[in-house]
Amino acid sequence: MKTTVKITASGLAWQRHGGVRLAGGDWIEGVSGLSFTTTSTNAAWTPTTVTKTGGTLTWRVYSATGALLLESIANKPTFNLSSYAGTKTLRVTSPDGWAALTALNFTSTTASIASLNLSVATGLTSLILISLAGLTWTVGAAAPMPTSLTYLYLQTLTGLTWTVGAAAPMPTGLTSLTLYNLAGLTWTVGAAAPMPTGLTSLTLYNLAGLTWTVGVAAPMPTGLTTLYLYNLAGLTWTVGVAAPMPTVMQTLTLLSLAGLTPIDTWAINSYRTIVYENNLTQAQLDTILIAIWTNKANYTYATPTLDIAGTGNAAPSGTYQSTCPPVTGKEYAYDLTNGICTSAGPEWVVTYTA
């Protein structure tokens, strides 16, 4: 017995024969809906996060030959893929368009994907992809990065290839950006591939393909309150008038940055946490401690912390003791912590190399 069923609501034609439904020819990649592939055989495969209001999404899992294996009407489905070897295709349709799909998160083995196409995700504001060993994604016209994003977090994606530029731009509306351990990222920050100007949080971690000379032509975003920079061989930054530290900075982490000229000005009153470990000499550390001590009365956060230990940093000079006024680096650290000579302003927690 053979019957044909047409599902008009989704625009997908099925044929059913012998208990197996086959995909019809109505699907247009990058137009009909979201699509993913996976080789996972996890018994509880599920996206980590899907945020969608309005109508509920429909997820369908197809075999490599086009047989429909599984279906779920749910924004965040769970599929048992343990019986299905090889590459499966997941197609996602929406009954009311894509403006209300705002967040996707695929993290680690329970949400393993091998490819993705988010072309239709015009309302997506948050995308998180972490530790997806099997993912291959060449960002470009055929598989673009959604331009509507305000939050982007990409970590440890060995199969990601992204040359940031006109053909594959960084979303300009980002307010939070984390790029972490991405060997396939190539980005020369500048007029042709700018750093998003509206960022308030920026983390760049172990990016061999990043080139950024911070300055007038490629400025540090002025509204940053959180900045984390680690192991960026292509970063060049002399903090000063031409390339200033953002004046609203609260949390600052600077680690293993050979192209960062030692910073000797610390008069941003909003600082809450400073981690600065960058093979600093004793004289450079003393300069930091003196500058923060001099500005102590002006800092506004009640319990600030300063970590200048590790990553090749020397020890500050002198002995950790109370002396008024302080003379050596460790005496300045003591007074920052205890406020004997400088009662005005918050007391700091200071960690340094002994």
Phi, psi and chi 1 to 4 in degrees:
 res  aa     phi    psi   chi1   chi2   chi3   chi4
   1 MET       -  136.7  176.1  179.2  178.6      -
   2 LYS  -133.7  128.0  179.0  177.7  178.9  180.0
   3 THR  -127.0  153.0   60.2      -      -      -
   4 THR  -118.9  130.1  -60.7      -      -      -
   5 VAL  -121.8  131.0 -179.1      -      -      -
   6 LYS  -111.4  123.6 -174.0  172.7 -179.5   62.9
   7 ILE   -99.8   98.9  -49.6  -63.8      -      -
   8 THR   -76.6  -27.8   56.7      -      -      -
   9 ALA   -62.4  -36.1      -      -      -      -
  10 SER  -100.4   -7.6   65.7      -      -      -
  11 GLY    72.6   20.9      -      -      -      -
  12 LEU  -116.3  122.8 -178.4   69.4      -      -
  13 ALA   -91.2  137.3      -      -      -      -
  14 TRP  -120.2  149.8  -71.1  -18.9      -      -
  15 GLN  -120.7  137.3  -70.9 -177.4  -35.7      -
  16 ARG  -118.9  129.0 -176.7  169.2 -176.5  173.1
  17 HIS  -152.0  124.5  179.3   70.7      -      -
  18 GLY    62.2   29.6      -      -      -      -
  19 GLY    84.3    2.7      -      -      -      -
  20 VAL  -116.1  124.8  177.4      -      -      -
  21 ARG   -96.6  134.8  -71.3 -173.8  -71.1  179.4
  22 LEU  -108.9  143.9  -57.2  177.9      -      -
  23 ALA   -69.9  138.1      -      -      -      -
  24 GLY   -86.4 -167.6      -      -      -      -
  25 GLY   -98.5   14.4      -      -      -      -
  26 ASP   -84.6  -13.5  -68.0  -13.9      -      -
  27 TRP   -75.5  128.3 -178.0  -90.5      -      -
  28 ILE  -116.1  115.5  -57.8  173.8      -      -
  29 GLU   -60.4  131.0 -172.8   68.6   16.2      -
  30 GLY    81.2    0.8      -      -      -      -
  31 VAL  -126.8  -45.9  175.4      -      -      -
  32 SER   -74.2  -24.8  -60.9      -      -      -
  33 GLY   169.0 -172.8      -      -      -      -
  34 LEU   -73.8  149.3  -56.0  175.2      -      -
  35 SER  -141.6  145.1   65.3      -      -      -
  36 PHE  -140.0  158.1  -50.7   89.4      -      -
  37 THR  -124.3  156.8   62.3      -      -      -
  38 THR  -151.7  148.8 -176.9      -      -      -
  39 THR  -107.2    7.8   57.9      -      -      -
  40 SER   -63.4  144.5  173.7      -      -      -
  41 THR  -119.3   27.4   54.2      -      -      -
  42 ASN   -66.0  138.0 -165.6  -67.2      -      -
  43 ALA   -76.8   -9.3      -      -      -      -
  44 ALA  -141.4   54.3      -      -      -      -
  45 TRP   -68.1  132.0 -176.1   96.5      -      -
  46 THR  -158.8  143.1 -176.1      -      -      -
  47 PRO   -61.3  147.2  -14.5   26.4      -      -
  48 THR   -68.0  -43.4  -52.4      -      -      -
  49 THR  -145.9  135.5  -56.5      -      -      -
  50 VAL  -135.9  122.3  178.6      -      -      -
  51 THR  -115.0  116.6  -58.2      -      -      -
  52 LYS  -146.9  129.2  165.6   78.0  165.5   65.5
  53 THR  -104.6  168.7   56.7      -      -      -
  54 GLY    79.8 -142.2      -      -      -      -
  55 GLY   -63.6  154.4      -      -      -      -
  56 THR   -87.9  140.6  -55.4      -      -      -
  57 LEU   -71.6  153.3  -60.5  175.1      -      -
  58 THR  -116.3  124.7  -62.3      -      -      -
  59 TRP  -108.7  133.5  -66.8   67.6      -      -
  60 ARG  -129.2  138.0  -62.4 -176.6  176.9   98.5
  61 VAL  -110.5  126.0 -177.6      -      -      -
  62 TYR  -116.8  149.2  -63.9   91.5      -      -
  63 SER   -77.0  173.9   71.5      -      -      -
  64 ALA   -63.7  -21.8      -      -      -      -
  65 THR   -94.5    0.7   59.9      -      -      -
  66 GLY    95.6    3.7      -      -      -      -
  67 ALA   -73.3  133.5      -      -      -      -
  68 LEU   -75.1  119.7 -180.0   64.8      -      -
  69 LEU   -97.9  -45.0  -54.8  175.1      -      -
  70 LEU  -146.0  154.8  -60.2  164.9      -      -
  71 GLU  -145.9  144.4 -180.0 -178.0   75.2      -
  72 SER  -148.5  130.4  176.4      -      -      -
  73 ILE   -98.1   95.4  -59.8  175.3      -      -
  74 ALA  -168.4  145.1      -      -      -      -
  75 ASN   -67.6  -37.5  -72.4  -24.9      -      -
  76 LYS  -125.4   87.2 -175.2 -179.5 -178.6  -61.7
  77 PRO   -79.5  164.1   33.6  -37.0      -      -
  78 THR  -126.5  124.9  -61.6      -      -      -
  79 PHE  -117.8  139.1  -69.5  121.6      -      -
  80 ASN   -91.4  104.0 -177.7   -8.6      -      -
  81 LEU  -100.3   10.5  -58.5  179.1      -      -
  82 SER   -65.9  -21.5   60.4      -      -      -
  83 SER   -95.3    2.4  -61.1      -      -      -
  84 TYR  -123.6  100.5  -52.5  108.5      -      -
  85 ALA   -79.7  169.1      -      -      -      -
  86 GLY    79.3 -168.0      -      -      -      -
  87 THR   -86.9  128.8  -60.5      -      -      -
  88 LYS  -112.2  147.9  -77.8   79.1   63.7  179.1
  89 THR  -107.6  130.5  -61.9      -      -      -
  90 LEU  -108.6  125.8  -64.1   93.8      -      -
  91 ARG  -118.4  135.7  -69.1  175.1  175.1  170.0
  92 VAL  -123.8  126.7 -172.1      -      -      -
  93 THR  -119.5  156.7   55.4      -      -      -
  94 SER  -126.6  138.5  169.8      -      -      -
  95 PRO   -78.8  -12.2   31.1  -36.1      -      -
  96 ASP  -138.4   36.0   55.4   -0.9      -      -
  97 GLY    79.9 -169.4      -      -      -      -
  98 TRP  -120.4    2.5  -63.6   99.2      -      -
  99 ALA   -64.9  -27.1      -      -      -      -
 100 ALA   -93.2   -0.1      -      -      -      -
 101 LEU   -86.9  109.5  174.8   68.7      -      -
 102 THR  -112.0  -18.8   56.5      -      -      -
 103 ALA  -145.9  136.1      -      -      -      -
 104 LEU  -133.8  138.3  -72.1  173.4      -      -
 105 ASN  -141.4  120.8  178.7  -14.3      -      -
 106 PHE  -122.0  115.2  -67.4   84.7      -      -
 107 THR  -131.8  122.0  -61.9      -      -      -
 108 SER    65.7 -161.2 -160.4      -      -      -
 109 THR   -69.8  -32.7   55.1      -      -      -
 110 THR   -71.5  -13.5   55.1      -      -      -
 111 ALA  -128.5   33.3      -      -      -      -
 112 SER   -64.1  131.1  173.5      -      -      -
 113 ILE  -132.0  152.2   53.2  176.1      -      -
 114 ALA  -104.9  -22.1      -      -      -      -
 115 SER  -158.2  165.7   68.5      -      -      -
 116 LEU  -154.7  151.3   75.0  169.8      -      -
 117 ASN  -137.5  112.9 -169.4  -39.9      -      -
 118 LEU  -110.5   24.5  -54.9  176.0      -      -
 119 SER   -56.3  -35.2  -63.5      -      -      -
 120 VAL   -83.8   -7.3  -59.6      -      -      -
 121 ALA   -79.8   67.1      -      -      -      -
 122 THR   -73.1  -17.9   55.0      -      -      -
 123 GLY  -102.9    4.2      -      -      -      -
 124 LEU   -67.4  123.7 -162.4   66.8      -      -
 125 THR  -110.4  -18.4   57.7      -      -      -
 126 SER  -134.1  126.7  175.8      -      -      -
 127 LEU  -134.1  124.8  177.9   62.7      -      -
 128 ILE  -127.5  123.2  -59.0  172.1      -      -
 129 LEU  -131.7  119.4  -56.2  173.9      -      -
 130 ILE  -135.6  129.2  -59.6  174.9      -      -
 131 SER    52.5   53.4  -61.9      -      -      -
 132 LEU  -105.2   88.3  -59.6  173.1      -      -
 133 ALA   -63.5  -29.0      -      -      -      -
 134 GLY   -94.4    1.3      -      -      -      -
 135 LEU   -77.6  131.1  174.8   65.5      -      -
 136 THR  -119.2  120.3  -60.9      -      -      -
 137 TRP  -145.2  111.6 -176.6   13.7      -      -
 138 THR   -98.5  106.7  -61.7      -      -      -
 139 VAL   -69.7  127.6  178.9      -      -      -
 140 GLY   176.6 -164.6      -      -      -      -
 141 ALA   -60.1  -37.4      -      -      -      -
 142 ALA   -75.9  -24.8      -      -      -      -
 143 ALA  -147.3   75.6      -      -      -      -
 144 PRO   -77.1  159.4   28.9  -35.5      -      -
 145 MET   -79.4  128.1 -176.3   65.6   64.9      -
 146 PRO   -57.8  129.7  -26.2   35.8      -      -
 147 THR   -80.6  -11.3   57.4      -      -      -
 148 SER   -83.9   -2.9   54.2      -      -      -
 149 LEU   -64.2  141.0  -66.9  174.4      -      -
 150 THR  -113.3  -17.2   59.3      -      -      -
 151 TYR  -133.4  121.4 -176.3   98.1      -      -
 152 LEU  -134.1  125.4  178.5   59.9      -      -
 153 TYR  -133.1  110.5 -168.1  115.0      -      -
 154 LEU  -122.5  123.8  -55.8  177.2      -      -
 155 GLN  -140.2  129.7  177.4  177.8  -24.8      -
 156 THR    50.6   65.6  -45.0      -      -      -
 157 LEU  -119.7   92.0  -55.5  173.5      -      -
 158 THR   -67.9  -22.7   56.6      -      -      -
 159 GLY   -97.8    9.3      -      -      -      -
 160 LEU   -82.4  130.5  175.8   75.1      -      -
 161 THR  -123.8  118.2  -58.0      -      -      -
 162 TRP  -145.4  108.5 -173.1    6.3      -      -
 163 THR   -98.6  103.4  -60.4      -      -      -
 164 VAL   -70.1  128.4  179.4      -      -      -
 165 GLY   175.4 -165.1      -      -      -      -
 166 ALA   -59.3  -36.2      -      -      -      -
 167 ALA   -80.5  -18.6      -      -      -      -
 168 ALA  -148.8   72.7      -      -      -      -
 169 PRO   -75.9  156.4   27.3  -34.8      -      -
 170 MET   -75.3  132.5 -174.8   65.6   61.9      -
 171 PRO   -56.5  128.2  -27.0   36.1      -      -
 172 THR   -77.4  -19.3   57.9      -      -      -
 173 GLY   -91.5   10.2      -      -      -      -
 174 LEU   -62.0  138.8  -72.0  172.7      -      -
 175 THR  -110.9  -19.1   58.3      -      -      -
 176 SER  -137.9  127.3  179.5      -      -      -
 177 LEU  -136.4  124.8  174.5   61.8      -      -
 178 THR  -126.7  119.7  -63.8      -      -      -
 179 LEU  -122.7  115.3  -58.3  174.7      -      -
 180 TYR  -133.2  112.0 -172.6  110.9      -      -
 181 ASN    58.8   61.7 -163.4   27.6      -      -
 182 LEU  -121.3   96.3  -57.4  172.7      -      -
 183 ALA   -68.0  -24.4      -      -      -      -
 184 GLY   -93.1    7.0      -      -      -      -
 185 LEU   -88.0  130.7  176.6   78.7      -      -
 186 THR  -125.4  121.0  -58.1      -      -      -
 187 TRP  -149.6  111.5 -173.1    8.0      -      -
 188 THR   -99.6  104.9  -61.2      -      -      -
 189 VAL   -70.9  128.1  179.6      -      -      -
 190 GLY   174.8 -164.6      -      -      -      -
 191 ALA   -59.4  -36.4      -      -      -      -
 192 ALA   -79.9  -18.8      -      -      -      -
 193 ALA  -149.1   72.2      -      -      -      -
 194 PRO   -74.7  156.2   26.8  -34.3      -      -
 195 MET   -74.3  131.9 -175.9   65.3   62.9      -
 196 PRO   -55.6  130.1  -26.8   36.0      -      -
 197 THR   -78.3  -19.1   57.9      -      -      -
 198 GLY   -93.0   10.8      -      -      -      -
 199 LEU   -63.3  138.3  -73.1  172.2      -      -
 200 THR  -111.3  -17.5   59.4      -      -      -
 201 SER  -137.3  129.3  177.1      -      -      -
 202 LEU  -139.5  124.2  175.8   61.7      -      -
 203 THR  -125.5  121.1  -63.4      -      -      -
 204 LEU  -125.3  117.1  -57.9  174.5      -      -
 205 TYR  -133.6  115.5 -174.6  104.1      -      -
 206 ASN    55.2   64.3 -166.0   30.5      -      -
 207 LEU  -120.1   96.1  -57.1  173.1      -      -
 208 ALA   -67.4  -25.0      -      -      -      -
 209 GLY   -93.5    7.6      -      -      -      -
 210 LEU   -89.8  131.2  176.6   77.7      -      -
 211 THR  -125.8  121.6  -58.0      -      -      -
 212 TRP  -149.5  110.1 -173.9    9.1      -      -
 213 THR   -99.1  103.6  -60.8      -      -      -
 214 VAL   -69.6  128.7 -179.3      -      -      -
 215 GLY   176.6 -163.5      -      -      -      -
 216 VAL   -59.2  -40.1  174.5      -      -      -
 217 ALA   -77.9  -19.6      -      -      -      -
 218 ALA  -147.8   72.2      -      -      -      -
 219 PRO   -75.5  158.1   27.6  -34.8      -      -
 220 MET   -73.0  131.8 -171.5   66.1   62.4      -
 221 PRO   -55.0  131.5  -27.2   36.3      -      -
 222 THR   -74.6  -19.5   58.2      -      -      -
 223 GLY   -95.2   10.8      -      -      -      -
 224 LEU   -63.6  130.8  -75.6  175.9      -      -
 225 THR  -108.7  -20.1   58.8      -      -      -
 226 THR  -130.9  126.8  -59.8      -      -      -
 227 LEU  -137.8  124.8  178.3   62.3      -      -
 228 TYR  -129.8  114.7 -170.4  113.9      -      -
 229 LEU  -124.5  127.2  -56.7  176.4      -      -
 230 TYR  -142.5  129.0  170.2   76.7      -      -
 231 ASN    52.1   62.5 -166.5   28.4      -      -
 232 LEU  -119.1   92.6  -56.0  172.2      -      -
 233 ALA   -65.0  -25.5      -      -      -      -
 234 GLY   -92.0    6.1      -      -      -      -
 235 LEU   -89.0  131.4  176.6   76.1      -      -
 236 THR  -127.0  123.5  -57.8      -      -      -
 237 TRP  -151.9  116.9 -172.4   12.8      -      -
 238 THR  -108.1  105.2  -61.1      -      -      -
 239 VAL   -67.7  123.9  177.6      -      -      -
 240 GLY   178.7 -161.7      -      -      -      -
 241 VAL   -59.1  -42.0  174.3      -      -      -
 242 ALA   -78.7  -19.6      -      -      -      -
 243 ALA  -146.1   70.6      -      -      -      -
 244 PRO   -76.2  158.0   27.7  -34.8      -      -
 245 MET   -72.6  134.5 -177.0   69.3   66.5      -
 246 PRO   -54.6  134.3  -28.0   36.5      -      -
 247 THR   -79.4   -6.0   56.9      -      -      -
 248 VAL  -106.7   15.1  -68.0      -      -      -
 249 MET   -58.9  137.1 -174.0   64.8   65.0      -
 250 GLN  -118.4  -47.0  -64.1  177.7    3.6      -
 251 THR  -120.9  116.7  -58.1      -      -      -
 252 LEU  -126.4  124.1  177.5   65.6      -      -
 253 THR  -128.7  121.2  -57.2      -      -      -
 254 LEU  -129.9  113.2  -56.8  169.9      -      -
 255 LEU  -135.8  130.0  -56.6  169.3      -      -
 256 SER    53.8   58.5  -60.4      -      -      -
 257 LEU  -122.6   92.6  -56.5  168.7      -      -
 258 ALA   -65.5  -26.3      -      -      -      -
 259 GLY   -92.4    7.7      -      -      -      -
 260 LEU   -93.7  116.8  175.6   65.2      -      -
 261 THR   -69.2  134.6  -59.3      -      -      -
 262 PRO   -50.7  134.8  -29.4   36.9      -      -
 263 ILE   -90.7  129.2  -56.4  169.4      -      -
 264 ASP  -121.0    4.8   54.7   13.6      -      -
 265 THR  -116.9  124.1  -58.8      -      -      -
 266 TRP  -134.7   44.8  -64.7   91.1      -      -
 267 ALA   -99.6   25.4      -      -      -      -
 268 ILE   -87.4  112.3  -65.4  173.6      -      -
 269 ASN   -75.1  -11.2  -60.7  -27.6      -      -
 270 SER   -88.5   -1.1   54.0      -      -      -
 271 TYR   -54.6  136.3  -82.2  128.8      -      -
 272 ARG  -118.0  -44.7  -60.6 -177.0  176.6 -169.7
 273 THR  -135.4  128.5  -59.2      -      -      -
 274 ILE  -126.0  123.6  -60.6  169.6      -      -
 275 VAL  -121.0  116.0 -179.7      -      -      -
 276 TYR  -135.5   95.4 -170.9   12.6      -      -
 277 GLU  -126.4  102.9  -58.3  177.8    7.4      -
 278 ASN  -153.7   44.0 -158.6   42.5      -      -
 279 ASN    56.1   45.2  -63.0  -65.2      -      -
 280 LEU   -82.0  143.0  -61.1  171.1      -      -
 281 THR   -80.5  169.0   66.2      -      -      -
 282 GLN   -59.4  -43.5 -175.5  174.5   89.3      -
 283 ALA   -63.4  -39.5      -      -      -      -
 284 GLN   -67.0  -38.7  -69.9  162.9   -9.0      -
 285 LEU   -66.6  -41.8  -68.5  165.2      -      -
 286 ASP   -60.1  -39.9  -74.9   -2.5      -      -
 287 THR   -61.7  -41.7  -63.7      -      -      -
 288 ILE   -62.1  -48.0  -66.0  167.3      -      -
 289 LEU   -63.5  -40.7  -70.2  163.3      -      -
 290 ILE   -64.3  -43.0  -68.1  168.6      -      -
 291 ALA   -65.0  -42.2      -      -      -      -
 292 ILE   -69.5  -40.3  -66.6  174.9      -      -
 293 TRP   -61.8  -41.1 -179.3   87.3      -      -
 294 THR   -63.3  -32.3  -59.1      -      -      -
 295 ASN   -97.8    7.4 -165.7   58.0      -      -
 296 LYS   -53.0  -41.0 -178.9  174.4  179.6  -72.1
 297 ALA   -66.5  -16.1      -      -      -      -
 298 ASN   -98.6  -12.3  -61.0  -43.3      -      -
 299 TYR   -70.4  141.3  -65.0  113.2      -      -
 300 THR  -102.0  -19.3   57.2      -      -      -
 301 TYR   -82.5  139.4 -172.4   61.4      -      -
 302 ALA   -71.4  -32.2      -      -      -      -
 303 THR  -133.9   67.0   55.1      -      -      -
 304 PRO   -73.8  156.9   27.0  -33.3      -      -
 305 THR  -129.5  146.3   61.7      -      -      -
 306 LEU  -131.0  119.8  171.5   65.2      -      -
 307 ASP  -116.3  109.8  179.9   -5.6      -      -
 308 ILE  -123.7   29.9   48.7  174.0      -      -
 309 ALA  -104.1  146.5      -      -      -      -
 310 GLY    91.5  176.1      -      -      -      -
 311 THR    50.9   45.7  -44.6      -      -      -
 312 GLY    81.8    1.1      -      -      -      -
 313 ASN   -65.4  138.3  -79.2    5.4      -      -
 314 ALA   -75.3  179.8      -      -      -      -
 315 ALA   -89.9  143.8      -      -      -      -
 316 PRO   -61.0  162.4  -18.9   31.2      -      -
 317 SER   -76.2  159.6   64.3      -      -      -
 318 GLY    82.7 -160.1      -      -      -      -
 319 THR  -118.7  142.5  -59.2      -      -      -
 320 TYR   -75.2   99.7 -172.0   69.8      -      -
 321 GLN  -161.0  166.2   61.8 -173.1    5.0      -
 322 SER   -88.0  122.5  177.9      -      -      -
 323 THR  -141.7  129.5  -57.8      -      -      -
 324 CYS  -117.5  118.7  -72.5      -      -      -
 325 PRO   -77.1  157.9   31.3  -36.8      -      -
 326 PRO   -65.9  153.4   17.8  -26.1      -      -
 327 VAL  -121.8  -43.5  176.0      -      -      -
 328 THR   -98.2  167.3   67.9      -      -      -
 329 GLY   -58.7  -44.5      -      -      -      -
 330 LYS   -70.6  -28.7  -70.8 -179.9 -177.9  176.9
 331 GLU   -68.1  -38.0  -71.0  171.5   -3.8      -
 332 TYR   -64.5  -40.5  -79.0  103.3      -      -
 333 ALA   -61.4  -41.5      -      -      -      -
 334 TYR   -60.6  -43.9 -174.3   95.9      -      -
 335 ASP   -74.8  -30.8 -155.5   57.4      -      -
 336 LEU   -61.4  -35.3  -81.0  171.7      -      -
 337 THR   -80.9  -35.8  -59.3      -      -      -
 338 ASN  -110.6  -18.2  -63.7  -76.2      -      -
 339 GLY    63.2   34.9      -      -      -      -
 340 ILE   -71.1  -46.9  -54.4  -59.4      -      -
 341 CYS   -92.4  -22.9  -51.4      -      -      -
 342 THR  -128.1   83.0   53.5      -      -      -
 343 SER   -71.3  -26.5   57.5      -      -      -
 344 ALA   -72.8  142.9      -      -      -      -
 345 GLY    89.0  168.5      -      -      -      -
 346 PRO   -74.5  155.0   28.9  -35.0      -      -
 347 GLU   -87.0  135.1  -45.0  -56.0  -17.5      -
 348 TRP   -96.6  152.1  -73.6   64.8      -      -
 349 VAL   -97.1  116.5  175.0      -      -      -
 350 VAL  -115.0  125.3 -179.8      -      -      -
 351 THR  -116.0  127.7  -55.8      -      -      -
 352 TYR  -142.9  165.7   58.1   84.8      -      -
 353 THR   -70.6  127.9  -57.5      -      -      -
 354 ALA   -69.1      -      -      -      -      -
